[in-house]
Amino acid sequence: MVKNEKVFHDQLKSGDFVVTAEYLPKAETEGSAIRSVLQALKEVPSAVNVADNPFGVVMSSLAASVILAQSGIEPIYQIVTRDRNRIAIQSDLLGAAALGIRNVLCLSGYHQTLTENPESANVYDLDSTQLLNVLKKMREQGELLNGEKINGAFSIITGAVANPYLKPVDLSIIRLMQKVEAGAKFIQTHAVFSIDEFQHWFDAVTQAGLADKMAIIAGVFPLDSAEEAEFLLNKYTEFQIPVPIIERLKSAGDKQAQKKEGLAICVEIINKLKNINGLRGIHILSGGKEETLPDILSASGLSGKR
């Protein structure tokens, strides 16, 4: 795939097939971890998500997003509502706009008991849909939640996350509809491992008329090993990994062979997803394995150097 020189929000508006990926910041102050993977991240054609303390304390998503932007990489600044109240969130959003951030992904975030800081208090003053509504008001009315006017432009576009495995499907559609009404312009899904299940969900989304109202971007995840697959399956409900995939990884051989097989499975899933009519893109959930991105992008025909 030839790299598209348009910025992410222009790609969304023009109907381009977008390719996004994920960067997981580290607990650092010098930015050396970011610099070590910059070349890999520059291969991503559209934009790179910057995770917001997903599993523990790391460099802030806002700071890491700015570092990526300064390096010529379009960031998607992630905000989880677990750790901040509406005052802190709106303050961060104003700062993001002032620093030139153009894209925000809204999430509730993993419960703190699933992180490395289980003793932390959560906040959850807002959920992800309410956060989308806050951003919509800031963008369309130029106002904070309390009605105070914003001095200056606020043109950030917003996205959210969807779980294609949520049952019943009708509940998933209702939640998605709420996010569309709240102003989500793009949706990145949890990792897809079963094309049939994803197709069933996507057909329901299309029939509800939602696929025409936002860009649906399917998530994929490169598994390192059968051990990792079983860990994710047992700890996180959104990782619905079929047993045949786990058995395939086990039969591949040693750790290096399993990692290679995991990348092959990821590429196979991407190639099948690309054939789904109406799907607007692929989102590679790196899980902190950003160095694998160039191989995945190249093997799946999605590569595009910046």
BALOBA-1460 file (C-alpha; in Angstrom, 3 decimals):
// residues 306
<rec num="1" residu="m" x="0.000" y="0.000" z="0.000"/>
<rec num="2" residu="v" x="1.335" y="3.413" z="-0.962"/>
<rec num="3" residu="k" x="1.580" y="5.794" z="1.954"/>
<rec num="4" residu="n" x="-1.234" y="8.356" z="2.021"/>
<rec num="5" residu="e" x="0.106" y="11.856" z="2.693"/>
<rec num="6" residu="k" x="-3.225" y="13.018" z="4.094"/>
<rec num="7" residu="v" x="-3.531" y="13.425" z="7.834"/>
<rec num="8" residu="f" x="-5.711" y="10.942" z="9.666"/>
<rec num="9" residu="h" x="-8.898" y="13.026" z="9.884"/>
<rec num="10" residu="d" x="-8.703" y="13.792" z="6.152"/>
<rec num="11" residu="q" x="-8.352" y="10.086" z="5.415"/>
<rec num="12" residu="l" x="-11.491" y="9.441" z="7.457"/>
<rec num="13" residu="k" x="-13.459" y="12.136" z="5.627"/>
<rec num="14" residu="s" x="-12.373" y="10.992" z="2.173"/>
<rec num="15" residu="g" x="-13.220" y="7.346" z="2.800"/>
<rec num="16" residu="d" x="-9.647" y="6.069" z="2.560"/>
<rec num="17" residu="f" x="-8.719" y="2.682" z="4.011"/>
<rec num="18" residu="v" x="-6.792" y="3.620" z="7.149"/>
<rec num="19" residu="v" x="-4.083" y="1.723" z="9.003"/>
<rec num="20" residu="t" x="-3.383" y="2.544" z="12.627"/>
<rec num="21" residu="a" x="-1.213" y="0.924" z="15.281"/>
<rec num="22" residu="e" x="-0.493" y="1.177" z="18.978"/>
<rec num="23" residu="y" x="2.395" y="2.488" z="21.047"/>
<rec num="24" residu="l" x="2.648" y="1.598" z="24.741"/>
<rec num="25" residu="p" x="4.728" y="4.220" z="26.603"/>
<rec num="26" residu="k" x="7.232" y="3.146" z="29.247"/>
<rec num="27" residu="a" x="8.062" y="4.462" z="32.728"/>
<rec num="28" residu="e" x="10.791" y="6.864" z="31.586"/>
<rec num="29" residu="t" x="11.684" y="10.538" z="31.407"/>
<rec num="30" residu="e" x="14.272" y="10.682" z="28.617"/>
<rec num="31" residu="g" x="12.164" y="9.348" z="25.738"/>
<rec num="32" residu="s" x="14.772" y="6.729" z="24.823"/>
<rec num="33" residu="a" x="12.134" y="3.966" z="24.623"/>
<rec num="34" residu="i" x="10.108" y="6.044" z="22.167"/>
<rec num="35" residu="r" x="13.134" y="6.845" z="20.042"/>
<rec num="36" residu="s" x="14.053" y="3.153" z="19.870"/>
<rec num="37" residu="v" x="10.789" y="2.346" z="18.060"/>
<rec num="38" residu="l" x="10.292" y="5.539" z="16.043"/>
<rec num="39" residu="q" x="11.432" y="3.935" z="12.815"/>
<rec num="40" residu="a" x="8.954" y="1.101" z="13.244"/>
<rec num="41" residu="l" x="6.127" y="3.506" z="14.075"/>
<rec num="42" residu="k" x="6.945" y="5.628" z="11.012"/>
<rec num="43" residu="e" x="5.950" y="2.630" z="8.870"/>
<rec num="44" residu="v" x="2.322" y="3.016" z="9.985"/>
<rec num="45" residu="p" x="0.434" y="4.780" z="7.159"/>
<rec num="46" residu="s" x="-2.266" y="6.666" z="9.093"/>
<rec num="47" residu="a" x="-1.810" y="7.241" z="12.834"/>
<rec num="48" residu="v" x="-0.484" y="5.713" z="16.044"/>
<rec num="49" residu="n" x="-2.506" y="5.314" z="19.252"/>
<rec num="50" residu="v" x="-0.660" y="6.292" z="22.417"/>
<rec num="51" residu="a" x="-1.907" y="4.255" z="25.364"/>
<rec num="52" residu="d" x="-2.909" y="5.959" z="28.618"/>
<rec num="53" residu="n" x="-1.477" y="4.049" z="31.605"/>
<rec num="54" residu="p" x="-3.115" y="0.795" z="30.447"/>
<rec num="55" residu="f" x="-1.422" y="-1.560" z="32.922"/>
<rec num="56" residu="g" x="0.428" y="0.756" z="35.312"/>
<rec num="57" residu="v" x="2.236" y="4.091" z="35.593"/>
<rec num="58" residu="v" x="4.093" y="5.169" z="32.441"/>
<rec num="59" residu="m" x="4.899" y="8.406" z="30.646"/>
<rec num="60" residu="s" x="1.655" y="10.304" z="30.097"/>
<rec num="61" residu="s" x="-0.182" y="9.690" z="26.849"/>
<rec num="62" residu="l" x="-0.230" y="13.427" z="26.190"/>
<rec num="63" residu="a" x="3.542" y="13.821" z="26.532"/>
<rec num="64" residu="a" x="4.256" y="10.734" z="24.426"/>
<rec num="65" residu="s" x="1.760" y="11.931" z="21.796"/>
<rec num="66" residu="v" x="3.602" y="15.234" z="21.506"/>
<rec num="67" residu="i" x="6.942" y="13.438" z="21.107"/>
<rec num="68" residu="l" x="5.483" y="11.334" z="18.280"/>
<rec num="69" residu="a" x="4.014" y="14.417" z="16.601"/>
<rec num="70" residu="q" x="7.387" y="16.165" z="16.785"/>
<rec num="71" residu="s" x="8.870" y="13.127" z="15.029"/>
<rec num="72" residu="g" x="6.386" y="13.353" z="12.148"/>
<rec num="73" residu="i" x="4.012" y="10.644" z="13.377"/>
<rec num="74" residu="e" x="0.292" y="11.416" z="13.620"/>
<rec num="75" residu="p" x="-0.755" y="10.498" z="17.189"/>
<rec num="76" residu="i" x="-4.121" y="9.397" z="18.521"/>
<rec num="77" residu="y" x="-4.110" y="10.598" z="22.114"/>
<rec num="78" residu="q" x="-5.872" y="8.058" z="24.339"/>
<rec num="79" residu="i" x="-7.715" y="9.110" z="27.486"/>
<rec num="80" residu="v" x="-9.099" y="6.643" z="30.029"/>
<rec num="81" residu="t" x="-11.679" y="7.956" z="32.476"/>
<rec num="82" residu="r" x="-10.548" y="5.626" z="35.275"/>
<rec num="83" residu="d" x="-7.929" y="8.003" z="36.689"/>
<rec num="84" residu="r" x="-9.253" y="11.557" z="36.265"/>
<rec num="85" residu="n" x="-12.374" y="13.545" z="37.053"/>
<rec num="86" residu="r" x="-14.018" y="15.868" z="34.541"/>
<rec num="87" residu="i" x="-11.938" y="18.855" z="35.662"/>
<rec num="88" residu="a" x="-8.614" y="17.135" z="35.007"/>
<rec num="89" residu="i" x="-9.828" y="15.581" z="31.759"/>
<rec num="90" residu="q" x="-11.010" y="18.880" z="30.291"/>
<rec num="91" residu="s" x="-7.773" y="20.542" z="31.370"/>
<rec num="92" residu="d" x="-5.761" y="17.839" z="29.589"/>
<rec num="93" residu="l" x="-7.923" y="18.208" z="26.470"/>
<rec num="94" residu="l" x="-7.338" y="21.963" z="26.338"/>
<rec num="95" residu="g" x="-3.622" y="21.293" z="26.694"/>
<rec num="96" residu="a" x="-3.748" y="18.693" z="23.930"/>
<rec num="97" residu="a" x="-5.467" y="21.127" z="21.552"/>
<rec num="98" residu="a" x="-2.950" y="23.847" z="22.406"/>
<rec num="99" residu="l" x="-0.108" y="21.434" z="21.601"/>
<rec num="100" residu="g" x="-1.569" y="20.547" z="18.205"/>
<rec num="101" residu="i" x="-3.096" y="17.146" z="18.994"/>
<rec num="102" residu="r" x="-5.922" y="16.443" z="16.530"/>
<rec num="103" residu="n" x="-7.212" y="12.983" z="17.471"/>
<rec num="104" residu="v" x="-8.512" y="11.552" z="20.754"/>
<rec num="105" residu="l" x="-9.638" y="8.013" z="21.583"/>
<rec num="106" residu="c" x="-12.029" y="7.782" z="24.537"/>
<rec num="107" residu="l" x="-11.955" y="4.755" z="26.833"/>
<rec num="108" residu="s" x="-13.089" y="3.856" z="30.327"/>
<rec num="109" residu="g" x="-9.869" y="1.845" z="30.893"/>
<rec num="110" residu="y" x="-9.128" y="-1.436" z="32.622"/>
<rec num="111" residu="h" x="-10.270" y="-1.594" z="36.236"/>
<rec num="112" residu="q" x="-7.301" y="-0.874" z="38.508"/>
<rec num="113" residu="t" x="-7.344" y="-4.456" z="39.820"/>
<rec num="114" residu="l" x="-6.204" y="-5.555" z="36.355"/>
<rec num="115" residu="t" x="-3.200" y="-3.217" z="36.467"/>
<rec num="116" residu="e" x="0.091" y="-3.247" z="38.344"/>
<rec num="117" residu="n" x="-1.455" y="-0.840" z="40.877"/>
<rec num="118" residu="p" x="-4.511" y="-2.737" z="42.159"/>
<rec num="119" residu="e" x="-4.553" y="-0.732" z="45.392"/>
<rec num="120" residu="s" x="-5.242" y="2.520" z="43.503"/>
<rec num="121" residu="a" x="-8.574" y="4.287" z="43.833"/>
<rec num="122" residu="n" x="-10.458" y="4.698" z="40.593"/>
<rec num="123" residu="v" x="-12.424" y="7.787" z="39.589"/>
<rec num="124" residu="y" x="-14.782" y="6.990" z="36.705"/>
<rec num="125" residu="d" x="-16.409" y="10.410" z="37.051"/>
<rec num="126" residu="l" x="-17.320" y="9.976" z="33.367"/>
<rec num="127" residu="d" x="-17.605" y="6.896" z="31.203"/>
<rec num="128" residu="s" x="-16.258" y="6.759" z="27.650"/>
<rec num="129" residu="t" x="-19.574" y="7.791" z="26.049"/>
<rec num="130" residu="q" x="-19.955" y="10.737" z="28.414"/>
<rec num="131" residu="l" x="-16.394" y="11.757" z="27.561"/>
<rec num="132" residu="l" x="-17.316" y="11.705" z="23.869"/>
<rec num="133" residu="n" x="-20.191" y="14.074" z="24.678"/>
<rec num="134" residu="v" x="-17.806" y="16.398" z="26.526"/>
<rec num="135" residu="l" x="-15.524" y="16.527" z="23.500"/>
<rec num="136" residu="k" x="-18.499" y="17.083" z="21.188"/>
<rec num="137" residu="k" x="-19.567" y="20.109" z="23.223"/>
<rec num="138" residu="m" x="-16.022" y="21.478" z="23.273"/>
<rec num="139" residu="r" x="-15.701" y="21.019" z="19.504"/>
<rec num="140" residu="e" x="-19.154" y="22.064" z="18.280"/>
<rec num="141" residu="q" x="-20.122" y="24.692" z="20.857"/>
<rec num="142" residu="g" x="-16.697" y="25.857" z="21.962"/>
<rec num="143" residu="e" x="-17.689" y="25.329" z="25.585"/>
<rec num="144" residu="l" x="-16.563" y="23.382" z="28.628"/>
<rec num="145" residu="l" x="-19.027" y="21.095" z="30.365"/>
<rec num="146" residu="n" x="-20.119" y="23.902" z="32.733"/>
<rec num="147" residu="g" x="-20.849" y="26.262" z="29.828"/>
<rec num="148" residu="e" x="-17.649" y="28.307" z="30.094"/>
<rec num="149" residu="k" x="-16.460" y="29.473" z="26.674"/>
<rec num="150" residu="i" x="-13.173" y="28.156" z="25.292"/>
<rec num="151" residu="n" x="-10.806" y="30.837" z="24.068"/>
<rec num="152" residu="g" x="-9.456" y="29.536" z="20.750"/>
<rec num="153" residu="a" x="-10.178" y="26.743" z="18.312"/>
<rec num="154" residu="f" x="-10.925" y="23.215" z="19.450"/>
<rec num="155" residu="s" x="-11.064" y="20.945" z="16.402"/>
<rec num="156" residu="i" x="-10.135" y="17.560" z="17.874"/>
<rec num="157" residu="i" x="-11.916" y="14.573" z="16.306"/>
<rec num="158" residu="t" x="-12.921" y="11.696" z="18.514"/>
<rec num="159" residu="g" x="-13.025" y="7.933" z="18.397"/>
<rec num="160" residu="a" x="-14.005" y="5.095" z="20.677"/>
<rec num="161" residu="v" x="-13.632" y="1.351" z="21.105"/>
<rec num="162" residu="a" x="-16.086" y="-1.480" z="20.441"/>
<rec num="163" residu="n" x="-16.104" y="-5.117" z="21.508"/>
<rec num="164" residu="p" x="-17.357" y="-7.277" z="18.595"/>
<rec num="165" residu="y" x="-17.741" y="-10.224" z="20.994"/>
<rec num="166" residu="l" x="-20.194" y="-8.485" z="23.327"/>
<rec num="167" residu="k" x="-23.366" y="-10.508" z="23.716"/>
<rec num="168" residu="p" x="-26.155" y="-10.065" z="22.965"/>
<rec num="169" residu="v" x="-25.274" y="-8.313" z="19.711"/>
<rec num="170" residu="d" x="-28.242" y="-5.967" z="20.175"/>
<rec num="171" residu="l" x="-26.557" y="-4.564" z="23.294"/>
<rec num="172" residu="s" x="-23.366" y="-3.981" z="21.319"/>
<rec num="173" residu="i" x="-25.334" y="-2.099" z="18.650"/>
<rec num="174" residu="i" x="-27.064" y="0.080" z="21.257"/>
<rec num="175" residu="r" x="-23.716" y="1.041" z="22.808"/>
<rec num="176" residu="l" x="-22.267" y="1.759" z="19.394"/>
<rec num="177" residu="m" x="-25.255" y="3.905" z="18.484"/>
<rec num="178" residu="q" x="-24.775" y="5.920" z="21.671"/>
<rec num="179" residu="k" x="-21.140" y="6.536" z="20.754"/>
<rec num="180" residu="v" x="-22.117" y="7.682" z="17.246"/>
<rec num="181" residu="e" x="-24.682" y="10.095" z="18.684"/>
<rec num="182" residu="a" x="-22.002" y="11.363" z="21.094"/>
<rec num="183" residu="g" x="-19.774" y="12.292" z="18.164"/>
<rec num="184" residu="a" x="-17.428" y="9.347" z="17.561"/>
<rec num="185" residu="k" x="-15.994" y="9.576" z="14.045"/>
<rec num="186" residu="f" x="-14.080" y="6.302" z="14.195"/>
<rec num="187" residu="i" x="-14.290" y="3.051" z="16.111"/>
<rec num="188" residu="q" x="-11.357" y="0.734" z="16.773"/>
<rec num="189" residu="t" x="-12.408" y="-2.773" z="17.770"/>
<rec num="190" residu="h" x="-10.839" y="-5.231" z="20.163"/>
<rec num="191" residu="a" x="-8.564" y="-7.806" z="18.553"/>
<rec num="192" residu="v" x="-10.222" y="-10.042" z="15.974"/>
<rec num="193" residu="f" x="-9.286" y="-13.727" z="16.000"/>
<rec num="194" residu="s" x="-12.459" y="-15.222" z="14.509"/>
<rec num="195" residu="i" x="-13.446" y="-13.764" z="11.130"/>
<rec num="196" residu="d" x="-16.856" y="-15.459" z="11.265"/>
<rec num="197" residu="e" x="-17.746" y="-13.876" z="14.616"/>
<rec num="198" residu="f" x="-16.479" y="-10.493" z="13.520"/>
<rec num="199" residu="q" x="-18.429" y="-10.725" z="10.247"/>
<rec num="200" residu="h" x="-21.615" y="-11.511" z="12.191"/>
<rec num="201" residu="w" x="-21.084" y="-8.408" z="14.352"/>
<rec num="202" residu="f" x="-20.135" y="-6.214" z="11.401"/>
<rec num="203" residu="d" x="-23.225" y="-7.321" z="9.448"/>
<rec num="204" residu="a" x="-25.372" y="-6.240" z="12.409"/>
<rec num="205" residu="v" x="-23.543" y="-2.890" z="12.544"/>
<rec num="206" residu="t" x="-24.111" y="-2.400" z="8.818"/>
<rec num="207" residu="q" x="-27.790" y="-3.351" z="9.000"/>
<rec num="208" residu="a" x="-28.245" y="-0.794" z="11.777"/>
<rec num="209" residu="g" x="-26.853" y="1.871" z="9.436"/>
<rec num="210" residu="l" x="-23.883" y="2.601" z="11.683"/>
<rec num="211" residu="a" x="-21.083" y="1.606" z="9.301"/>
<rec num="212" residu="d" x="-22.007" y="4.622" z="7.145"/>
<rec num="213" residu="k" x="-21.873" y="7.033" z="10.071"/>
<rec num="214" residu="m" x="-18.353" y="6.292" z="11.324"/>
<rec num="215" residu="a" x="-15.214" y="4.484" z="10.247"/>
<rec num="216" residu="i" x="-15.028" y="0.967" z="11.685"/>
<rec num="217" residu="i" x="-11.385" y="-0.092" z="12.101"/>
<rec num="218" residu="a" x="-10.797" y="-3.747" z="12.985"/>
<rec num="219" residu="g" x="-8.197" y="-4.562" z="15.628"/>
<rec num="220" residu="v" x="-5.640" y="-7.342" z="15.246"/>
<rec num="221" residu="f" x="-3.017" y="-8.620" z="17.685"/>
<rec num="222" residu="p" x="0.243" y="-10.504" z="16.957"/>
<rec num="223" residu="l" x="0.495" y="-13.333" z="19.483"/>
<rec num="224" residu="d" x="3.988" y="-14.271" z="20.682"/>
<rec num="225" residu="s" x="3.172" y="-17.729" z="21.964"/>
<rec num="226" residu="a" x="0.508" y="-20.161" z="23.129"/>
<rec num="227" residu="e" x="1.401" y="-19.164" z="26.675"/>
<rec num="228" residu="e" x="0.646" y="-15.508" z="25.945"/>
<rec num="229" residu="a" x="-2.610" y="-16.463" z="24.202"/>
<rec num="230" residu="e" x="-3.780" y="-18.474" z="27.221"/>
<rec num="231" residu="f" x="-2.798" y="-15.683" z="29.615"/>
<rec num="232" residu="l" x="-4.758" y="-13.062" z="27.652"/>
<rec num="233" residu="l" x="-7.741" y="-15.373" z="27.242"/>
<rec num="234" residu="n" x="-7.910" y="-16.027" z="30.982"/>
<rec num="235" residu="k" x="-7.300" y="-12.469" z="32.219"/>
<rec num="236" residu="y" x="-9.051" y="-10.148" z="29.758"/>
<rec num="237" residu="t" x="-12.600" y="-10.785" z="28.570"/>
<rec num="238" residu="e" x="-12.096" y="-8.972" z="25.261"/>
<rec num="239" residu="f" x="-9.441" y="-11.465" z="24.140"/>
<rec num="240" residu="q" x="-11.624" y="-14.182" z="22.610"/>
<rec num="241" residu="i" x="-8.934" y="-16.459" z="21.176"/>
<rec num="242" residu="p" x="-10.232" y="-19.705" z="19.598"/>
<rec num="243" residu="v" x="-8.708" y="-22.963" z="20.822"/>
<rec num="244" residu="p" x="-7.527" y="-23.929" z="17.290"/>
<rec num="245" residu="i" x="-5.294" y="-20.835" z="17.219"/>
<rec num="246" residu="i" x="-3.753" y="-21.747" z="20.579"/>
<rec num="247" residu="e" x="-3.184" y="-25.327" z="19.396"/>
<rec num="248" residu="r" x="-1.626" y="-24.042" z="16.186"/>
<rec num="249" residu="l" x="0.829" y="-21.974" z="18.208"/>
<rec num="250" residu="k" x="1.707" y="-24.939" z="20.432"/>
<rec num="251" residu="s" x="2.348" y="-27.186" z="17.450"/>
<rec num="252" residu="a" x="4.676" y="-24.619" z="15.866"/>
<rec num="253" residu="g" x="7.546" y="-25.651" z="18.163"/>
<rec num="254" residu="d" x="9.834" y="-23.539" z="20.336"/>
<rec num="255" residu="k" x="9.308" y="-19.923" z="21.387"/>
<rec num="256" residu="q" x="10.874" y="-18.453" z="18.273"/>
<rec num="257" residu="a" x="8.786" y="-20.676" z="16.025"/>
<rec num="258" residu="q" x="5.634" y="-19.779" z="17.953"/>
<rec num="259" residu="k" x="6.377" y="-16.066" z="17.577"/>
<rec num="260" residu="k" x="6.804" y="-16.511" z="13.829"/>
<rec num="261" residu="e" x="3.551" y="-18.455" z="13.665"/>
<rec num="262" residu="g" x="1.787" y="-15.751" z="15.663"/>
<rec num="263" residu="l" x="2.850" y="-13.136" z="13.119"/>
<rec num="264" residu="a" x="1.660" y="-15.392" z="10.288"/>
<rec num="265" residu="i" x="-1.741" y="-15.784" z="11.960"/>
<rec num="266" residu="c" x="-1.997" y="-12.011" z="12.390"/>
<rec num="267" residu="v" x="-1.232" y="-11.423" z="8.698"/>
<rec num="268" residu="e" x="-3.780" y="-14.067" z="7.655"/>
<rec num="269" residu="i" x="-6.470" y="-12.346" z="9.717"/>
<rec num="270" residu="i" x="-5.587" y="-8.937" z="8.232"/>
<rec num="271" residu="n" x="-5.830" y="-10.289" z="4.681"/>
<rec num="272" residu="k" x="-9.277" y="-11.731" z="5.412"/>
<rec num="273" residu="l" x="-10.462" y="-8.527" z="7.072"/>
<rec num="274" residu="k" x="-9.388" y="-6.464" z="4.063"/>
<rec num="275" residu="n" x="-11.979" y="-8.327" z="1.996"/>
<rec num="276" residu="i" x="-14.917" y="-7.286" z="4.197"/>
<rec num="277" residu="n" x="-16.972" y="-4.761" z="2.283"/>
<rec num="278" residu="g" x="-17.450" y="-1.511" z="4.192"/>
<rec num="279" residu="l" x="-14.657" y="-2.053" z="6.711"/>
<rec num="280" residu="r" x="-12.635" y="1.153" z="6.843"/>
<rec num="281" residu="g" x="-9.304" y="0.024" z="8.219"/>
<rec num="282" residu="i" x="-6.996" y="-2.125" z="10.319"/>
<rec num="283" residu="h" x="-5.702" y="-1.303" z="13.803"/>
<rec num="284" residu="i" x="-2.636" y="-3.257" z="14.948"/>
<rec num="285" residu="l" x="-2.621" y="-3.689" z="18.714"/>
<rec num="286" residu="s" x="1.081" y="-4.121" z="19.288"/>
<rec num="287" residu="g" x="0.849" y="-4.947" z="22.990"/>
<rec num="288" residu="g" x="4.224" y="-3.246" z="23.413"/>
<rec num="289" residu="k" x="5.797" y="-5.215" z="20.541"/>
<rec num="290" residu="e" x="6.157" y="-2.224" z="18.228"/>
<rec num="291" residu="e" x="9.241" y="-3.746" z="16.577"/>
<rec num="292" residu="t" x="6.961" y="-6.296" z="14.861"/>
<rec num="293" residu="l" x="4.980" y="-3.616" z="13.011"/>
<rec num="294" residu="p" x="7.159" y="-3.331" z="9.870"/>
<rec num="295" residu="d" x="7.029" y="-7.105" z="9.252"/>
<rec num="296" residu="i" x="3.250" y="-7.229" z="9.740"/>
<rec num="297" residu="l" x="2.636" y="-4.209" z="7.526"/>
<rec num="298" residu="s" x="4.935" y="-5.477" z="4.778"/>
<rec num="299" residu="a" x="3.576" y="-9.032" z="4.772"/>
<rec num="300" residu="s" x="-0.033" y="-7.832" z="4.666"/>
<rec num="301" residu="g" x="0.502" y="-5.207" z="1.963"/>
<rec num="302" residu="l" x="-0.286" y="-2.310" z="4.307"/>
<rec num="303" residu="s" x="3.188" y="-0.813" z="4.572"/>
<rec num="304" residu="g" x="3.808" y="2.852" z="3.936"/>
<rec num="305" residu="k" x="6.934" y="4.687" z="5.079"/>
<rec num="306" residu="r" x="6.612" y="8.269" z="6.259"/>
